[in-house]
Structure formats: C-alpha cells, structure tokens
Amino acid sequence: MLRRSAAPLLAGTVVQRASSGATVVVLGLFLAHLTLRQGHHITSLQVGLLPVAFYVTELSLAPLMGGLSDRWGRRFFMTVGPLVGLIQVGLLFFVPRVNPLPYLLALQVLAGLSGAMITPVVLCYLADFTTTNQSQRMRLMSLYELATSGGLAAGIVCGGLLWEHLERGSFAVLAASYLLVALFLGLAPAIPRVTNHGQLRQVVRRYWGVVRMPRLFIFVPAWVCINALVGIWFSSQLTFILSKPMPHTHQFLMGITSGPNGGHAISLILGILVLFFGLCLLFWAYFPLQVARLRLMLASIMGVYLSCIALFGINNHVGHGALFALWIMLLALGIFAETSFAPSALAYLADISEESARDRGLVMGLYSIFLGLGQILGNGLGGVFAGLYGFDGLVYLTVILASVALISLLWLFRQERKREWVSAPQMGPKSAGGCDTIGEGVLSHGKS
C-alpha cells in the first residue's frame, strides 16, 4: 500500500530528473553548435558559470521553499514547481544568438527556483507519509535515491539522441515533460500533516533553533563530504582524466580510453557503474537489514576506504591476474557499502524532522544545501587534486573527505548514545520504540 501510494511521487521524480539530465546535455550541445556554426566565442568559464548559477539559487531558496510549504501546504509547490521548470526549459528555445550568456544565466536562476520548490517539498511529503510507518522510511528513501540517479542517467543518455534528431526542437519536448511531472505530483494522495501557523517572530525563532539542533549540526560535515565525493566521481573530471592522452604517466587509468572507440568505452564503463549502483540501491530498498541508520552510514565510510584501496591498486599496477580480479571484487564491495549512505542519511534527516514536525519543510530543505555545497566542493577540489596527482589525486581527496565524514559520524554516534542513555529512563513502552514520538506535537492537521 505504501509503495503504491507513493508511486506517483517517485514517477514524477524520475521524469523531473530525466528532464534535468537531458537539458544539461542538450544545452551543452546547443552552445557547442553556436560556437562551431554561428561563430560565437563561448568559453569554458562561461559554460561553467551556468551550473554555479543553478546551484547557488537552489541551495539558497530550498530551505525557504520548504519552510513556506509548512505554512501553505505541499501540494501548491508540487504544482507550481514543475510549471516554473516548464517555463524555464521552454524559454531555452528562444536563446539569442548574440551574447546568450546573460539570458542563459537568468534561465538557470529559474531552473534553480524550480528545483528548490520541488525537491525539499517532495522529501517533506515522503517524511510526512512515513511518520506513522517509520519501518518503511528507509525503503522509500532508497527508492527516491534510485529514482533520482536513474532519472539523471536516463536523461543524459536521451539528451544526445534528442539533439541529434530535433536540435532546438528538443527544448519543446523537454518543456512538455514538465507537464508530466506536474501530473504525477498532482496524483499524490492527500495525507495528514502538521501545519505551521504562528507569528513571524515565533517562526524565525523556531527556525533558528532547528538550524542549531545538535543532531543536525554535527551531521552536516558528513553529508557535505559525501556529496562532495559524488561531485568528484560523477562529473566531467573523471571522463576527462580517463579520455585525455597521457603517454608518459605511470598511472594505468590515466588516458585509458583515449584510443579509438574511446567514447564507447566511456559509455560502457559509466553504464556498468550506473547499473550496479542502481541494483545496490534496490537492495537497500527491498532487503533492508535491521541496522540503525548511523551504523549503516559508518559502514558506508568503510566502503569508501575499500574502494580507494582497490582503485589505487588498479591505477598503480599493484598485481596482475588474480590480484587484479581481487581489486575488482573489492571495488564492487566498496561501492555496494557506499550506496547505503544516501538512503540512510535521508531517512535519518526525516527522523530528525520528527523533533520539529511543524518545521519539517525547513529541515528537509537543507538537503539541497548539503547537495549543492558538496557538488561545488567536490568539483573544485577535484580539479586541483587531479591537476597535481592525476587519477591518484582523486583517490587521495576521497580519503581525506571520507575521513572528515567519519569523524563527524563518530561524534554524532557518541552524541546519540548519550541522548539514548539520558532519555531511556524517561521513556514509556511506546516512546522507547522511537515511532510514536513527534517531538513538539501536532498543532493542527491539514492536507499535503
């Protein structure tokens, strides 16, 4: 019943992420088209400003949009957000051929606004949905992560095909896809939720208290660092290193796909990675172990270390034959463990939001901030370390960020143990299970 009811929301997430991924590819090809055929000088720095404008807008507005959804209701934002995305992608069809950068930056701000309205509100809805059935929260958050990554992967694949057949007409198709997003999100069933009606001063005071919550404050470095790892390994930096000719380096993976049919090799590698990643998320969704969220996140850091050992061994020719096969198996095991972090972290964030159910939108809106800061950090530092140490530099940076995340999680684990020890004598039979306490309580009930 839970999965069936949440299916429209997950389907809408798949279509939204697919449209976003395809738009990135189509926009890049469109700018290359302007440069090659129209003679416009568009630099890599200008192209790099576009995602910066998007992430800055999204991470700035997401908590605000999530907080407003606590007051105005989730459904308003799940309807208006896709319509803003439709307008943004539709306006790409009218990009001027002369000096297009200011126009494109303005549209990226619109795209960031659309994402800020959709992402935190969908997460709030999923958290509201599992308030009375928290045993299913991990499963639903795993499926959300699968919908996000699977949609982006499908969009990236389809983006090139759309441009090849329709060129600028691709923008019309992508704009129409947001109507489908609005339809799916509109089919989400209405559920009871805690509503936020209070004076502005009281709301601001509560919001400041939410941001300073110890469980949340200590958790921030870990999630930012893990999102930074996504920025390192799922960006153009990796494909650049694998495909750029490096004839004089001792590192095996540097330029490994620079020869003939390199593009097909890159697609095969990334395709296998995305497929395995998705299968791992399905495991965490449908075969959840009875392990606490923090323990799963700590195990995921161990998986990062295993992956780093394997990648270093492969890249530096440490062994051949059977030992090389061992590195591959170790890498697969590490990736499997790593994939437990995102659904565990989302479920943990939803658990934290129970302590302040009136302000759940603000708490879940912080997800976009963690994601945006991590992406910026990972892409920026990844370029520096790759320039200094090549592929090994990405491994070194991964170890550093994983260590910061590990310290944060160990500190959080210690605080949680203290919290459980202090609260245990005061907890009744129901509250000891952690499923019946809603923190500050319900002020009034509305519909999402």
Contacts in CASP RR format, 6 or more apart in sequence:
PFRMAT RR
TARGET T0000
AUTHOR 0000-0000-0000
METHOD contacts of the structure
MODEL  1
MLRRSAAPLLAGTVVQRASSGATVVVLGLFLAHLTLRQGHHITSLQVGLL
PVAFYVTELSLAPLMGGLSDRWGRRFFMTVGPLVGLIQVGLLFFVPRVNP
LPYLLALQVLAGLSGAMITPVVLCYLADFTTTNQSQRMRLMSLYELATSG
GLAAGIVCGGLLWEHLERGSFAVLAASYLLVALFLGLAPAIPRVTNHGQL
RQVVRRYWGVVRMPRLFIFVPAWVCINALVGIWFSSQLTFILSKPMPHTH
QFLMGITSGPNGGHAISLILGILVLFFGLCLLFWAYFPLQVARLRLMLAS
IMGVYLSCIALFGINNHVGHGALFALWIMLLALGIFAETSFAPSALAYLA
DISEESARDRGLVMGLYSIFLGLGQILGNGLGGVFAGLYGFDGLVYLTVI
LASVALISLLWLFRQERKREWVSAPQMGPKSAGGCDTIGEGVLSHGKS
2 129 0 8 1.000
2 130 0 8 1.000
2 133 0 8 1.000
2 136 0 8 1.000
2 139 0 8 1.000
2 140 0 8 1.000
3 139 0 8 1.000
3 140 0 8 1.000
3 143 0 8 1.000
5 129 0 8 1.000
5 188 0 8 1.000
5 189 0 8 1.000
6 126 0 8 1.000
6 129 0 8 1.000
6 140 0 8 1.000
6 143 0 8 1.000
6 188 0 8 1.000
8 184 0 8 1.000
8 185 0 8 1.000
8 186 0 8 1.000
8 187 0 8 1.000
8 188 0 8 1.000
9 122 0 8 1.000
9 125 0 8 1.000
9 126 0 8 1.000
9 184 0 8 1.000
9 185 0 8 1.000
9 188 0 8 1.000
10 143 0 8 1.000
10 144 0 8 1.000
10 147 0 8 1.000
11 147 0 8 1.000
11 184 0 8 1.000
12 147 0 8 1.000
12 180 0 8 1.000
12 181 0 8 1.000
12 184 0 8 1.000
12 185 0 8 1.000
13 122 0 8 1.000
13 144 0 8 1.000
13 147 0 8 1.000
13 148 0 8 1.000
13 151 0 8 1.000
14 147 0 8 1.000
14 150 0 8 1.000
14 151 0 8 1.000
14 154 0 8 1.000
15 151 0 8 1.000
15 177 0 8 1.000
15 180 0 8 1.000
15 181 0 8 1.000
15 184 0 8 1.000
16 82 0 8 1.000
16 118 0 8 1.000
16 178 0 8 1.000
16 181 0 8 1.000
17 147 0 8 1.000
17 148 0 8 1.000
17 149 0 8 1.000
17 150 0 8 1.000
17 151 0 8 1.000
17 152 0 8 1.000
17 155 0 8 1.000
18 150 0 8 1.000
18 151 0 8 1.000
18 152 0 8 1.000
18 154 0 8 1.000
18 155 0 8 1.000
18 158 0 8 1.000
18 177 0 8 1.000
19 89 0 8 1.000
19 155 0 8 1.000
19 174 0 8 1.000
19 177 0 8 1.000
19 178 0 8 1.000
19 181 0 8 1.000
20 111 0 8 1.000
20 152 0 8 1.000
20 155 0 8 1.000
21 151 0 8 1.000
21 152 0 8 1.000
21 155 0 8 1.000
21 156 0 8 1.000
21 159 0 8 1.000
22 155 0 8 1.000
22 156 0 8 1.000
22 158 0 8 1.000
22 159 0 8 1.000
22 160 0 8 1.000
22 162 0 8 1.000
22 170 0 8 1.000
22 174 0 8 1.000
23 89 0 8 1.000
23 92 0 8 1.000
23 111 0 8 1.000
23 171 0 8 1.000
23 174 0 8 1.000
24 156 0 8 1.000
25 155 0 8 1.000
25 156 0 8 1.000
25 159 0 8 1.000
25 160 0 8 1.000
25 163 0 8 1.000
26 159 0 8 1.000
26 160 0 8 1.000
26 162 0 8 1.000
26 163 0 8 1.000
26 170 0 8 1.000
26 171 0 8 1.000
26 174 0 8 1.000
27 50 0 8 1.000
27 92 0 8 1.000
27 104 0 8 1.000
28 47 0 8 1.000
29 160 0 8 1.000
29 163 0 8 1.000
30 92 0 8 1.000
30 95 0 8 1.000
30 163 0 8 1.000
30 167 0 8 1.000
30 168 0 8 1.000
31 42 0 8 1.000
31 47 0 8 1.000
31 100 0 8 1.000
33 167 0 8 1.000
34 40 0 8 1.000
34 42 0 8 1.000
34 97 0 8 1.000
34 100 0 8 1.000
35 41 0 8 1.000
35 42 0 8 1.000
38 97 0 8 1.000
40 97 0 8 1.000
40 98 0 8 1.000
40 100 0 8 1.000
42 100 0 8 1.000
42 101 0 8 1.000
46 101 0 8 1.000
49 101 0 8 1.000
49 105 0 8 1.000
50 104 0 8 1.000
50 105 0 8 1.000
50 108 0 8 1.000
51 108 0 8 1.000
52 376 0 8 1.000
53 105 0 8 1.000
53 108 0 8 1.000
53 109 0 8 1.000
54 108 0 8 1.000
54 109 0 8 1.000
54 111 0 8 1.000
54 112 0 8 1.000
55 112 0 8 1.000
55 372 0 8 1.000
55 375 0 8 1.000
55 376 0 8 1.000
57 108 0 8 1.000
57 109 0 8 1.000
57 111 0 8 1.000
57 112 0 8 1.000
57 113 0 8 1.000
57 116 0 8 1.000
58 112 0 8 1.000
58 113 0 8 1.000
58 115 0 8 1.000
58 116 0 8 1.000
58 119 0 8 1.000
58 368 0 8 1.000
58 372 0 8 1.000
59 368 0 8 1.000
59 369 0 8 1.000
59 371 0 8 1.000
59 372 0 8 1.000
59 373 0 8 1.000
60 116 0 8 1.000
61 112 0 8 1.000
61 113 0 8 1.000
61 116 0 8 1.000
61 117 0 8 1.000
62 115 0 8 1.000
62 116 0 8 1.000
62 119 0 8 1.000
62 120 0 8 1.000
62 365 0 8 1.000
62 366 0 8 1.000
62 367 0 8 1.000
62 368 0 8 1.000
62 369 0 8 1.000
63 120 0 8 1.000
63 361 0 8 1.000
63 362 0 8 1.000
63 365 0 8 1.000
63 366 0 8 1.000
63 368 0 8 1.000
63 369 0 8 1.000
64 116 0 8 1.000
65 77 0 8 1.000
65 116 0 8 1.000
65 117 0 8 1.000
65 120 0 8 1.000
65 121 0 8 1.000
65 365 0 8 1.000
66 77 0 8 1.000
66 120 0 8 1.000
66 121 0 8 1.000
66 124 0 8 1.000
66 361 0 8 1.000
66 362 0 8 1.000
66 364 0 8 1.000
66 365 0 8 1.000
67 196 0 8 1.000
67 207 0 8 1.000
67 359 0 8 1.000
67 361 0 8 1.000
67 362 0 8 1.000
67 365 0 8 1.000
68 77 0 8 1.000
69 76 0 8 1.000
69 77 0 8 1.000
69 120 0 8 1.000
69 121 0 8 1.000
69 124 0 8 1.000
69 361 0 8 1.000
70 124 0 8 1.000
70 194 0 8 1.000
70 195 0 8 1.000
70 196 0 8 1.000
70 358 0 8 1.000
70 359 0 8 1.000
70 360 0 8 1.000
70 361 0 8 1.000
70 362 0 8 1.000
71 195 0 8 1.000
71 196 0 8 1.000
71 197 0 8 1.000
73 193 0 8 1.000
73 195 0 8 1.000
73 446 0 8 1.000
73 447 0 8 1.000
73 448 0 8 1.000
74 121 0 8 1.000
74 124 0 8 1.000
74 125 0 8 1.000
74 128 0 8 1.000
74 193 0 8 1.000
74 448 0 8 1.000
75 186 0 8 1.000
75 188 0 8 1.000
75 190 0 8 1.000
75 447 0 8 1.000
75 448 0 8 1.000
77 117 0 8 1.000
77 118 0 8 1.000
77 121 0 8 1.000
78 118 0 8 1.000
78 121 0 8 1.000
78 122 0 8 1.000
78 125 0 8 1.000
78 182 0 8 1.000
78 185 0 8 1.000
78 186 0 8 1.000
78 188 0 8 1.000
79 182 0 8 1.000
79 185 0 8 1.000
79 186 0 8 1.000
80 117 0 8 1.000
81 113 0 8 1.000
81 114 0 8 1.000
81 115 0 8 1.000
81 117 0 8 1.000
81 118 0 8 1.000
81 182 0 8 1.000
82 114 0 8 1.000
82 118 0 8 1.000
82 178 0 8 1.000
82 179 0 8 1.000
82 181 0 8 1.000
82 182 0 8 1.000
82 185 0 8 1.000
83 178 0 8 1.000
83 182 0 8 1.000
84 110 0 8 1.000
84 113 0 8 1.000
84 114 0 8 1.000
84 117 0 8 1.000
85 110 0 8 1.000
85 111 0 8 1.000
85 114 0 8 1.000
85 115 0 8 1.000
85 175 0 8 1.000
85 178 0 8 1.000
86 175 0 8 1.000
86 176 0 8 1.000
86 178 0 8 1.000
86 179 0 8 1.000
86 182 0 8 1.000
87 110 0 8 1.000
87 175 0 8 1.000
88 107 0 8 1.000
88 110 0 8 1.000
88 111 0 8 1.000
88 114 0 8 1.000
89 111 0 8 1.000
89 171 0 8 1.000
89 174 0 8 1.000
89 175 0 8 1.000
89 178 0 8 1.000
90 171 0 8 1.000
90 172 0 8 1.000
90 174 0 8 1.000
90 175 0 8 1.000
91 107 0 8 1.000
91 110 0 8 1.000
92 107 0 8 1.000
92 171 0 8 1.000
92 174 0 8 1.000
93 168 0 8 1.000
93 169 0 8 1.000
93 171 0 8 1.000
93 172 0 8 1.000
93 175 0 8 1.000
95 103 0 8 1.000
95 104 0 8 1.000
96 103 0 8 1.000
115 368 0 8 1.000
116 368 0 8 1.000
118 181 0 8 1.000
118 185 0 8 1.000
119 365 0 8 1.000
119 367 0 8 1.000
119 368 0 8 1.000
120 361 0 8 1.000
120 364 0 8 1.000
120 365 0 8 1.000
120 367 0 8 1.000
120 368 0 8 1.000
121 361 0 8 1.000
122 144 0 8 1.000
122 185 0 8 1.000
123 144 0 8 1.000
123 346 0 8 1.000
123 349 0 8 1.000
123 350 0 8 1.000
123 364 0 8 1.000
123 365 0 8 1.000
123 367 0 8 1.000
124 353 0 8 1.000
124 360 0 8 1.000
124 361 0 8 1.000
124 364 0 8 1.000
124 365 0 8 1.000
124 448 0 8 1.000
125 188 0 8 1.000
125 191 0 8 1.000
125 448 0 8 1.000
126 140 0 8 1.000
126 141 0 8 1.000
126 144 0 8 1.000
126 350 0 8 1.000
127 137 0 8 1.000
127 349 0 8 1.000
127 350 0 8 1.000
127 353 0 8 1.000
127 360 0 8 1.000
127 364 0 8 1.000
128 191 0 8 1.000
128 192 0 8 1.000
128 193 0 8 1.000
128 360 0 8 1.000
128 448 0 8 1.000
129 140 0 8 1.000
129 191 0 8 1.000
130 136 0 8 1.000
130 137 0 8 1.000
130 140 0 8 1.000
130 350 0 8 1.000
131 354 0 8 1.000
131 357 0 8 1.000
131 438 0 8 1.000
132 435 0 8 1.000
134 351 0 8 1.000
134 434 0 8 1.000
134 435 0 8 1.000
135 435 0 8 1.000
137 347 0 8 1.000
137 350 0 8 1.000
137 351 0 8 1.000
138 284 0 8 1.000
138 285 0 8 1.000
138 288 0 8 1.000
138 293 0 8 1.000
138 343 0 8 1.000
138 344 0 8 1.000
138 347 0 8 1.000
139 285 0 8 1.000
139 286 0 8 1.000
139 288 0 8 1.000
141 342 0 8 1.000
141 343 0 8 1.000
141 344 0 8 1.000
141 346 0 8 1.000
141 347 0 8 1.000
141 350 0 8 1.000
142 281 0 8 1.000
142 282 0 8 1.000
142 284 0 8 1.000
142 285 0 8 1.000
142 288 0 8 1.000
142 343 0 8 1.000
143 281 0 8 1.000
143 285 0 8 1.000
144 343 0 8 1.000
144 346 0 8 1.000
145 281 0 8 1.000
145 342 0 8 1.000
145 343 0 8 1.000
145 346 0 8 1.000
146 278 0 8 1.000
146 281 0 8 1.000
146 282 0 8 1.000
146 285 0 8 1.000
149 274 0 8 1.000
149 277 0 8 1.000
149 278 0 8 1.000
149 281 0 8 1.000
150 274 0 8 1.000
150 278 0 8 1.000
153 271 0 8 1.000
153 274 0 8 1.000
159 170 0 8 1.000
162 170 0 8 1.000
162 173 0 8 1.000
162 174 0 8 1.000
163 170 0 8 1.000
166 172 0 8 1.000
166 173 0 8 1.000
188 448 0 8 1.000
190 447 0 8 1.000
190 448 0 8 1.000
191 447 0 8 1.000
191 448 0 8 1.000
192 445 0 8 1.000
192 446 0 8 1.000
192 447 0 8 1.000
193 360 0 8 1.000
193 445 0 8 1.000
193 446 0 8 1.000
193 447 0 8 1.000
193 448 0 8 1.000
194 357 0 8 1.000
194 358 0 8 1.000
194 360 0 8 1.000
194 438 0 8 1.000
194 441 0 8 1.000
194 442 0 8 1.000
194 443 0 8 1.000
194 444 0 8 1.000
194 445 0 8 1.000
195 358 0 8 1.000
195 443 0 8 1.000
195 444 0 8 1.000
195 445 0 8 1.000
195 446 0 8 1.000
196 203 0 8 1.000
196 358 0 8 1.000
196 359 0 8 1.000
196 443 0 8 1.000
197 443 0 8 1.000
197 444 0 8 1.000
203 359 0 8 1.000
206 356 0 8 1.000
206 358 0 8 1.000
206 359 0 8 1.000
207 359 0 8 1.000
207 362 0 8 1.000
210 216 0 8 1.000
210 356 0 8 1.000
210 359 0 8 1.000
210 362 0 8 1.000
210 363 0 8 1.000
211 217 0 8 1.000
211 362 0 8 1.000
213 352 0 8 1.000
213 355 0 8 1.000
213 356 0 8 1.000
214 415 0 8 1.000
215 352 0 8 1.000
215 355 0 8 1.000
215 412 0 8 1.000
215 415 0 8 1.000
215 416 0 8 1.000
215 419 0 8 1.000
216 349 0 8 1.000
216 352 0 8 1.000
216 363 0 8 1.000
216 366 0 8 1.000
218 408 0 8 1.000
218 411 0 8 1.000
218 412 0 8 1.000
218 415 0 8 1.000
219 345 0 8 1.000
219 348 0 8 1.000
219 349 0 8 1.000
219 352 0 8 1.000
219 408 0 8 1.000
219 409 0 8 1.000
219 412 0 8 1.000
220 370 0 8 1.000
220 408 0 8 1.000
221 404 0 8 1.000
221 405 0 8 1.000
221 407 0 8 1.000
221 408 0 8 1.000
222 297 0 8 1.000
222 345 0 8 1.000
222 404 0 8 1.000
222 405 0 8 1.000
222 406 0 8 1.000
222 408 0 8 1.000
222 409 0 8 1.000
222 412 0 8 1.000
223 345 0 8 1.000
223 370 0 8 1.000
223 405 0 8 1.000
224 370 0 8 1.000
224 373 0 8 1.000
224 374 0 8 1.000
224 377 0 8 1.000
225 374 0 8 1.000
225 377 0 8 1.000
225 401 0 8 1.000
225 402 0 8 1.000
225 404 0 8 1.000
225 405 0 8 1.000
225 408 0 8 1.000
226 300 0 8 1.000
226 341 0 8 1.000
226 342 0 8 1.000
226 345 0 8 1.000
226 401 0 8 1.000
226 405 0 8 1.000
227 370 0 8 1.000
227 371 0 8 1.000
227 372 0 8 1.000
227 373 0 8 1.000
227 374 0 8 1.000
227 375 0 8 1.000
227 377 0 8 1.000
228 374 0 8 1.000
228 375 0 8 1.000
228 377 0 8 1.000
228 378 0 8 1.000
228 381 0 8 1.000
228 401 0 8 1.000
229 304 0 8 1.000
229 378 0 8 1.000
229 398 0 8 1.000
229 401 0 8 1.000
229 402 0 8 1.000
230 374 0 8 1.000
230 375 0 8 1.000
231 374 0 8 1.000
231 375 0 8 1.000
231 378 0 8 1.000
231 379 0 8 1.000
232 238 0 8 1.000
232 378 0 8 1.000
232 379 0 8 1.000
232 381 0 8 1.000
232 382 0 8 1.000
232 394 0 8 1.000
232 397 0 8 1.000
232 398 0 8 1.000
232 401 0 8 1.000
233 394 0 8 1.000
233 398 0 8 1.000
235 378 0 8 1.000
235 379 0 8 1.000
237 379 0 8 1.000
237 382 0 8 1.000
237 383 0 8 1.000
237 386 0 8 1.000
237 394 0 8 1.000
238 394 0 8 1.000
239 266 0 8 1.000
239 270 0 8 1.000
240 386 0 8 1.000
241 253 0 8 1.000
241 254 0 8 1.000
241 255 0 8 1.000
241 386 0 8 1.000
241 390 0 8 1.000
241 391 0 8 1.000
241 394 0 8 1.000
242 253 0 8 1.000
242 254 0 8 1.000
242 255 0 8 1.000
242 256 0 8 1.000
242 257 0 8 1.000
242 258 0 8 1.000
242 266 0 8 1.000
242 269 0 8 1.000
243 255 0 8 1.000
243 257 0 8 1.000
243 258 0 8 1.000
243 262 0 8 1.000
243 263 0 8 1.000
243 266 0 8 1.000
244 254 0 8 1.000
244 255 0 8 1.000
244 258 0 8 1.000
245 255 0 8 1.000
245 258 0 8 1.000
245 259 0 8 1.000
246 254 0 8 1.000
246 255 0 8 1.000
246 258 0 8 1.000
249 390 0 8 1.000
250 316 0 8 1.000
250 317 0 8 1.000
251 315 0 8 1.000
251 316 0 8 1.000
251 390 0 8 1.000
251 391 0 8 1.000
251 392 0 8 1.000
252 314 0 8 1.000
252 315 0 8 1.000
252 316 0 8 1.000
252 317 0 8 1.000
253 311 0 8 1.000
253 314 0 8 1.000
253 315 0 8 1.000
253 391 0 8 1.000
254 315 0 8 1.000
254 390 0 8 1.000
254 391 0 8 1.000
256 265 0 8 1.000
257 263 0 8 1.000
257 265 0 8 1.000
257 266 0 8 1.000
257 269 0 8 1.000
273 335 0 8 1.000
276 332 0 8 1.000
276 335 0 8 1.000
277 335 0 8 1.000
277 339 0 8 1.000
278 339 0 8 1.000
280 335 0 8 1.000
280 336 0 8 1.000
280 339 0 8 1.000
280 340 0 8 1.000
281 339 0 8 1.000
281 342 0 8 1.000
281 343 0 8 1.000
283 336 0 8 1.000
284 339 0 8 1.000
284 340 0 8 1.000
284 343 0 8 1.000
284 344 0 8 1.000
285 343 0 8 1.000
289 296 0 8 1.000
291 299 0 8 1.000
293 344 0 8 1.000
293 345 0 8 1.000
293 347 0 8 1.000
293 348 0 8 1.000
293 351 0 8 1.000
294 344 0 8 1.000
294 348 0 8 1.000
294 409 0 8 1.000
294 412 0 8 1.000
294 413 0 8 1.000
294 416 0 8 1.000
296 340 0 8 1.000
296 341 0 8 1.000
296 344 0 8 1.000
297 340 0 8 1.000
297 341 0 8 1.000
297 344 0 8 1.000
297 345 0 8 1.000
297 348 0 8 1.000
297 409 0 8 1.000
298 406 0 8 1.000
298 409 0 8 1.000
298 410 0 8 1.000
298 413 0 8 1.000
299 337 0 8 1.000
299 340 0 8 1.000
300 337 0 8 1.000
300 338 0 8 1.000
300 339 0 8 1.000
300 340 0 8 1.000
300 341 0 8 1.000
300 344 0 8 1.000
301 341 0 8 1.000
301 402 0 8 1.000
301 405 0 8 1.000
301 406 0 8 1.000
301 409 0 8 1.000
302 334 0 8 1.000
302 337 0 8 1.000
303 333 0 8 1.000
303 334 0 8 1.000
303 335 0 8 1.000
303 336 0 8 1.000
303 337 0 8 1.000
303 338 0 8 1.000
304 334 0 8 1.000
304 337 0 8 1.000
304 338 0 8 1.000
304 398 0 8 1.000
304 399 0 8 1.000
304 402 0 8 1.000
305 399 0 8 1.000
305 402 0 8 1.000
306 330 0 8 1.000
306 331 0 8 1.000
306 333 0 8 1.000
306 334 0 8 1.000
306 337 0 8 1.000
307 330 0 8 1.000
307 331 0 8 1.000
307 334 0 8 1.000
307 335 0 8 1.000
307 338 0 8 1.000
307 398 0 8 1.000
308 395 0 8 1.000
308 398 0 8 1.000
308 399 0 8 1.000
308 402 0 8 1.000
309 330 0 8 1.000
310 327 0 8 1.000
310 328 0 8 1.000
310 330 0 8 1.000
310 331 0 8 1.000
310 334 0 8 1.000
311 331 0 8 1.000
311 391 0 8 1.000
311 395 0 8 1.000
312 318 0 8 1.000
312 392 0 8 1.000
312 395 0 8 1.000
313 319 0 8 1.000
313 327 0 8 1.000
314 324 0 8 1.000
314 327 0 8 1.000
314 328 0 8 1.000
314 331 0 8 1.000
315 391 0 8 1.000
315 392 0 8 1.000
315 395 0 8 1.000
316 392 0 8 1.000
318 327 0 8 1.000
346 367 0 8 1.000
349 363 0 8 1.000
349 364 0 8 1.000
349 366 0 8 1.000
349 367 0 8 1.000
350 364 0 8 1.000
352 363 0 8 1.000
353 359 0 8 1.000
353 360 0 8 1.000
353 361 0 8 1.000
353 363 0 8 1.000
353 364 0 8 1.000
354 437 0 8 1.000
354 438 0 8 1.000
354 439 0 8 1.000
355 439 0 8 1.000
355 440 0 8 1.000
356 363 0 8 1.000
356 439 0 8 1.000
356 440 0 8 1.000
357 438 0 8 1.000
357 439 0 8 1.000
357 440 0 8 1.000
357 441 0 8 1.000
357 442 0 8 1.000
358 440 0 8 1.000
358 441 0 8 1.000
358 443 0 8 1.000
378 397 0 8 1.000
378 401 0 8 1.000
381 397 0 8 1.000
382 393 0 8 1.000
382 394 0 8 1.000
382 397 0 8 1.000
385 393 0 8 1.000
385 394 0 8 1.000
385 396 0 8 1.000
385 397 0 8 1.000
386 393 0 8 1.000
386 394 0 8 1.000
387 393 0 8 1.000
389 396 0 8 1.000
424 432 0 8 1.000
427 433 0 8 1.000
430 436 0 8 1.000
431 437 0 8 1.000
END
